[in-house]
Amino acid sequence: MKYVPDATADRGFNEDGTTDRESVDSLLSELDEYAIEQALQIVESGVEAEITYLTVGPDDAREALRKALAMGGDKAIHVSDDDIQGSDALGTSLILAKAIEKAGFDLVVCGMASTDGAMGVLPAMIAERLGVPQVTYLDEVSVEGGVVKGRREGDVASETVEASLPAVISVTDRTGEARFPSFKGIMAAKKKPVEELDLDDLEIDSDEVGLSASWSTVDAATARPARTKGEVVTDEGEGGVQLAAFLAAKKFI
């Protein structure tokens, strides 16, 4: 799960091309809430399991972990290190995979993408680094008999896909709304353990991650132009004609 700048805020970039996280509020990525909900539903279906949340981010990212723990689950892992800043998807997938290996796992559940950088490829990268199968973009999920199964909606067909555990999956925003943390859950989350890890704990060299090691960088960013006032047509019987003329001038008709 990821701690991201609020998508409704006026987001921008720093001079080095990284996302400016200081000037806007951040929160748990909405698309990751669906992954949290599916993990909780798997356990509620009768599968005996322990749910551990994992995030890579600054100190404030603990807020996202606490929200997830308030929804349910058992514990969390927070990977934080100054040398991580500016990592691209390849660097982030390395950190996540190392943390997952250290914690131990049967099933890794991811959101379909993040609401800031998108990168829906990250679950596949994690699966490749872990050497396990992946079933991604699932609209429905079930786990039974050491197999994870789900439905994936394509452009022309609906597929049922499955993989033996251990595995990595990602779920879409069509899996169902995530639950809201209850007051009892919020209070219980304060007592749930959050393990802090850095690059040394994961045996990752600092030159393997961070902005200098990224395979992709932002060369330049230009602020989106402010919206201009649209043309107002006063309908005095000729409104339809004026509308048609406007559409024709824009080559819409």
C-alpha positions as CSV (number, residue, x, y, z in Angstrom):
1,M,0.0,0.0,0.0
2,K,1.2,3.5,-0.7
3,Y,1.0,6.9,1.0
4,V,0.3,9.4,-1.7
5,P,-0.4,13.1,-2.2
6,D,-4.1,13.9,-2.2
7,A,-5.3,13.6,-5.8
8,T,-7.7,16.5,-5.3
9,A,-4.9,18.9,-4.3
10,D,-2.8,21.1,-6.6
11,R,0.2,18.8,-6.9
12,G,3.5,19.7,-8.4
13,F,7.2,18.7,-8.8
14,N,10.4,19.6,-7.1
15,E,13.4,21.0,-9.1
16,D,14.9,17.5,-9.4
17,G,11.7,16.1,-11.0
18,T,10.4,14.2,-7.9
19,T,6.9,14.7,-6.6
20,D,6.5,17.7,-4.2
21,R,5.1,16.0,-1.1
22,E,5.7,18.9,1.3
23,S,3.1,21.4,-0.1
24,V,0.1,19.1,-0.1
25,D,-1.6,16.7,2.3
26,S,-1.1,13.0,1.8
27,L,-3.2,9.9,2.5
28,L,-3.6,6.2,1.9
29,S,-4.0,5.6,-1.9
30,E,-7.7,5.0,-2.5
31,L,-6.9,2.1,-5.0
32,D,-5.0,0.3,-2.2
33,E,-8.0,0.4,0.0
34,Y,-9.6,-2.2,-2.3
35,A,-6.6,-4.5,-1.7
36,I,-7.0,-4.1,2.0
37,E,-10.7,-4.9,1.8
38,Q,-10.0,-8.0,-0.3
39,A,-7.3,-9.3,2.2
40,L,-9.8,-8.8,5.0
41,Q,-12.5,-10.6,3.1
42,I,-10.2,-13.6,2.4
43,V,-9.7,-14.0,6.2
44,E,-13.4,-13.5,6.9
45,S,-14.2,-16.2,4.4
46,G,-12.5,-18.8,6.7
47,V,-9.0,-18.8,5.5
48,E,-6.6,-18.9,8.5
49,A,-4.1,-16.2,7.9
50,E,-2.3,-13.2,9.4
51,I,-2.6,-9.9,7.5
52,T,0.5,-7.7,7.4
53,Y,0.5,-4.3,5.7
54,L,3.6,-3.0,4.0
55,T,4.5,0.5,2.8
56,V,7.6,2.4,1.6
57,G,7.6,6.0,2.4
58,P,8.5,8.9,4.7
59,D,7.7,9.1,8.4
60,D,4.2,10.3,7.8
61,A,3.4,7.1,5.9
62,R,2.7,5.6,9.3
63,E,-0.7,7.4,9.1
64,A,-1.6,5.3,6.2
65,L,-0.6,2.1,8.0
66,R,-2.6,3.1,11.0
67,K,-5.7,3.6,8.9
68,A,-5.2,0.2,7.3
69,L,-4.8,-1.4,10.8
70,A,-8.0,0.4,11.9
71,M,-9.9,-1.3,9.1
72,G,-8.5,-4.7,10.3
73,G,-5.5,-6.8,10.0
74,D,-2.7,-7.7,12.5
75,K,0.5,-5.7,12.0
76,A,2.4,-3.5,9.6
77,I,5.9,-2.9,8.2
78,H,7.2,0.5,7.4
79,V,10.3,0.8,5.2
80,S,11.8,4.3,5.5
81,D,15.2,5.6,4.5
82,D,16.4,8.9,3.2
83,D,18.3,7.2,0.3
84,I,15.0,5.8,-1.0
85,Q,13.7,9.2,-2.2
86,G,13.3,9.4,-5.9
87,S,13.2,5.7,-6.5
88,D,11.3,4.6,-9.7
89,A,9.2,1.4,-10.1
90,L,12.3,-0.8,-10.4
91,G,13.8,0.5,-7.2
92,T,10.6,0.4,-5.3
93,S,9.8,-3.2,-6.4
94,L,13.3,-4.2,-5.2
95,I,12.6,-2.7,-1.7
96,L,9.1,-4.2,-1.5
97,A,10.3,-7.7,-2.6
98,K,13.1,-7.7,-0.1
99,A,10.7,-6.6,2.7
100,I,8.2,-9.3,1.7
101,E,10.8,-12.0,1.7
102,K,12.0,-10.9,5.1
103,A,8.5,-11.0,6.5
104,G,7.5,-14.3,4.8
105,F,4.3,-14.6,2.8
106,D,1.8,-16.8,1.1
107,L,-0.2,-14.2,-0.8
108,V,0.7,-10.6,-1.7
109,V,-2.3,-8.4,-2.4
110,C,-1.8,-5.1,-4.3
111,G,-4.0,-2.4,-5.6
112,M,-4.2,-2.1,-9.4
113,A,-2.1,1.1,-9.4
114,S,-1.3,4.1,-7.2
115,T,-3.3,7.4,-7.5
116,D,-0.1,9.5,-7.9
117,G,2.3,7.7,-10.3
118,A,-0.1,5.0,-11.6
119,M,2.5,2.2,-12.4
120,G,0.1,-0.7,-12.5
121,V,3.2,-2.8,-13.5
122,L,4.6,-2.8,-9.9
123,P,2.8,-6.1,-8.8
124,A,4.2,-7.9,-11.8
125,M,7.7,-6.6,-11.0
126,I,7.3,-7.8,-7.4
127,A,6.2,-11.2,-8.6
128,E,9.2,-11.5,-10.9
129,R,11.6,-10.6,-8.1
130,L,10.0,-13.1,-5.7
131,G,9.9,-15.8,-8.4
132,V,6.2,-16.5,-7.9
133,P,3.1,-16.5,-10.2
134,Q,1.0,-13.4,-10.7
135,V,-2.7,-12.9,-11.4
136,T,-3.5,-9.2,-11.8
137,Y,-6.4,-6.8,-12.4
138,L,-8.9,-9.1,-10.6
139,D,-12.5,-8.0,-10.1
140,E,-13.2,-11.0,-7.8
141,V,-10.9,-12.9,-5.5
142,S,-11.1,-16.2,-3.6
143,V,-8.6,-18.5,-1.9
144,E,-9.1,-22.2,-1.3
145,G,-6.9,-25.2,-1.1
146,G,-3.6,-23.4,-1.7
147,V,-4.9,-21.7,-4.8
148,V,-5.9,-18.1,-5.4
149,K,-8.6,-17.6,-8.1
150,G,-10.2,-14.6,-9.6
151,R,-12.2,-13.0,-12.5
152,R,-10.6,-10.5,-14.8
153,E,-12.7,-8.4,-17.2
154,G,-11.1,-7.8,-20.6
155,D,-12.3,-5.8,-23.6
156,V,-13.9,-8.7,-25.3
157,A,-14.1,-11.5,-22.6
158,S,-14.3,-12.3,-18.9
159,E,-11.5,-14.6,-17.8
160,T,-11.2,-16.8,-14.7
161,V,-7.5,-17.1,-13.7
162,E,-5.8,-18.9,-10.9
163,A,-2.4,-19.5,-9.4
164,S,-1.0,-21.8,-6.7
165,L,0.3,-20.1,-3.6
166,P,2.6,-18.4,-2.9
167,A,1.6,-15.7,-5.4
168,V,1.1,-12.0,-6.1
169,I,-2.3,-10.5,-7.1
170,S,-3.7,-7.1,-7.8
171,V,-7.3,-6.1,-7.5
172,T,-9.3,-3.4,-9.3
173,D,-11.8,-0.8,-8.0
174,R,-14.6,-3.1,-9.1
175,T,-14.1,-5.6,-6.2
176,G,-16.4,-3.6,-3.9
177,E,-16.2,-0.6,-1.7
178,A,-13.7,-0.7,1.2
179,R,-15.0,-0.6,4.7
180,F,-14.7,2.5,7.0
181,P,-12.6,2.2,10.1
182,S,-14.8,1.9,13.2
183,F,-14.1,3.7,16.5
184,K,-13.2,0.3,18.0
185,G,-10.9,-0.4,15.1
186,I,-9.2,3.0,15.4
187,M,-8.5,2.4,19.1
188,A,-7.3,-1.1,18.5
189,A,-4.9,0.0,15.7
190,K,-2.9,2.1,18.2
191,K,-1.8,-1.2,19.9
192,K,-1.0,-3.1,16.8
193,P,2.8,-3.4,16.0
194,V,4.4,-1.4,13.2
195,E,7.9,-2.7,12.4
196,E,10.4,-0.1,11.1
197,L,13.0,-1.2,8.5
198,D,15.6,0.7,6.5
199,L,17.9,-0.3,3.6
200,D,20.5,-1.9,5.9
201,D,17.8,-4.2,7.4
202,L,16.9,-5.3,3.9
203,E,20.6,-5.7,2.8
204,I,20.1,-3.2,-0.1
205,D,22.9,-0.9,-1.1
206,S,21.9,2.7,-1.4
207,D,23.2,3.0,-4.9
208,E,20.6,0.4,-6.0
209,V,17.7,2.8,-5.3
210,G,16.9,6.4,-5.1
211,L,16.8,9.1,-7.9
212,S,20.4,8.4,-9.1
213,A,19.6,4.8,-9.7
214,S,16.3,5.4,-11.4
215,W,15.9,4.1,-15.0
216,S,13.2,6.8,-15.6
217,T,13.3,10.5,-14.7
218,V,11.2,13.6,-15.2
219,D,13.1,15.9,-17.6
220,A,10.6,18.8,-17.3
221,A,7.2,19.6,-16.0
222,T,4.9,22.5,-17.0
223,A,1.9,23.6,-14.9
224,R,-1.4,23.0,-16.6
225,P,-2.8,26.3,-18.0
226,A,-5.7,27.8,-16.0
227,R,-9.1,27.2,-17.4
228,T,-10.4,30.1,-19.5
229,K,-14.0,31.3,-19.4
230,G,-16.1,29.6,-22.0
231,E,-18.2,31.3,-24.7
232,V,-21.7,32.2,-23.5
233,V,-24.6,32.0,-26.0
234,T,-27.7,33.9,-25.2
235,D,-30.6,32.0,-26.9
236,E,-33.0,34.4,-28.5
237,G,-34.3,31.9,-31.0
238,E,-31.0,31.3,-32.8
239,G,-29.2,29.3,-30.0
240,G,-29.4,26.0,-31.9
241,V,-27.8,27.6,-35.0
242,Q,-25.0,29.2,-33.0
243,L,-24.3,25.9,-31.2
244,A,-24.1,24.0,-34.5
245,A,-21.8,26.7,-35.9
246,F,-19.5,26.4,-32.9
247,L,-19.3,22.6,-33.1
248,A,-18.6,22.8,-36.8
249,A,-15.8,25.4,-36.3
250,K,-14.2,23.0,-33.8
251,K,-14.7,20.1,-36.3
252,F,-16.8,18.2,-33.8
253,I,-19.5,17.8,-36.5
